[in-house]
Amino acid sequence: MPSGRVAPLLFQLVVILCGLCLIVFVEPPLHALAGGDDYSGDWRPTLLAFFTLIVLGVIMFVEPFRNSFDLVALAWTDYFLIAGVVTAWAGVVMLIWRKKVLFRFLNIEI
């Protein structure tokens, strides 16, 4: 696997997955995920993110699709690294939203 093509792909996957998490956080289907917005109970944005994740997984794991996008195969450790980074990012974002850190930092009242 050419190392010059792995790092940008890892970064792109992290950004895509963080964006999918953000969709769920902005329209939370569960009370436990409500931090950035009020509880909506609408599952459609979450389902959209989930099916987009499935399509991304098919593209990454099925060789003809991966080759059509000129992507490289990743090792399992890379996927665990991506999952860890995205999980940490999601946890930090949820904590910042729930504690309203940004609003206090910018001295904004909501």
C-alpha positions in Angstrom: 0.0 0.0 0.0 1.6 3.3 -1.0 2.0 5.4 2.1 1.6 8.7 0.2 -2.0 7.8 -0.5 -3.0 6.5 2.9 -2.7 9.6 5.0 -5.1 11.7 2.9 -7.6 8.9 2.7 -7.5 8.5 6.5 -8.1 12.2 6.9 -10.9 12.2 4.4 -12.6 9.3 6.2 -12.3 11.0 9.5 -13.9 14.2 8.1 -16.7 12.2 6.5 -17.5 10.2 9.6 -17.4 13.3 11.8 -19.8 15.0 9.4 -22.1 12.0 9.7 -21.9 12.2 13.5 -22.7 15.9 13.3 -25.9 15.1 11.3 -27.1 12.9 14.3 -26.1 15.6 16.8 -27.9 18.4 15.0 -31.2 16.5 14.8 -30.9 14.1 17.8 -33.3 11.1 17.6 -32.7 10.2 21.3 -32.7 12.3 24.4 -29.2 11.0 25.2 -27.8 12.6 22.0 -29.5 16.0 22.5 -26.7 18.5 23.1 -26.4 20.8 20.1 -30.2 21.0 19.5 -33.4 20.1 21.3 -34.7 16.6 21.1 -36.5 16.2 17.9 -37.4 12.5 17.8 -37.0 12.5 14.0 -35.1 9.5 12.8 -34.8 10.5 9.2 -31.5 12.4 9.5 -30.1 9.6 11.5 -31.2 7.0 8.9 -29.7 9.2 6.2 -26.4 9.2 8.1 -26.6 5.4 8.7 -27.3 4.6 5.0 -24.5 6.9 3.9 -22.2 5.1 6.3 -23.2 1.8 4.7 -22.6 3.1 1.2 -19.1 4.4 2.3 -18.4 0.9 3.8 -19.4 -0.8 0.5 -17.1 1.6 -1.4 -14.2 0.9 1.0 -14.5 -2.9 1.2 -15.6 -3.9 -2.3 -12.5 -3.7 -4.5 -14.2 -2.7 -7.8 -16.0 0.2 -6.1 -12.8 1.2 -4.2 -10.8 1.1 -7.5 -13.4 3.2 -9.3 -12.8 6.0 -6.7 -9.0 5.4 -6.9 -8.8 4.6 -3.2 -6.4 2.2 -1.5 -7.1 -0.7 0.8 -6.6 0.1 4.5 -5.4 -2.2 7.2 -7.8 -3.0 10.1 -5.6 -1.0 12.4 -6.3 2.0 10.3 -10.0 1.5 10.7 -9.6 1.2 14.5 -7.6 4.4 14.5 -10.3 6.2 12.5 -13.0 4.9 14.8 -11.1 6.0 17.9 -10.5 9.5 16.5 -14.1 9.9 15.5 -15.4 8.6 18.8 -13.1 11.0 20.7 -14.2 13.9 18.5 -17.9 13.1 19.0 -17.3 12.9 22.8 -15.6 16.2 22.9 -18.2 17.9 20.7 -21.0 16.5 22.9 -19.3 17.7 26.1 -18.7 21.2 24.6 -22.3 21.5 23.6 -23.8 20.2 26.8 -21.6 22.4 29.0 -22.1 25.4 26.6 -18.3 26.0 26.7 -18.3 28.0 23.5 -21.1 30.3 24.7 -19.2 31.0 27.9 -15.9 31.5 26.1 -17.4 34.0 23.7 -19.5 35.5 26.5 -22.8 35.0 24.6 -26.1 34.5 26.3 -28.6 32.1 24.8 
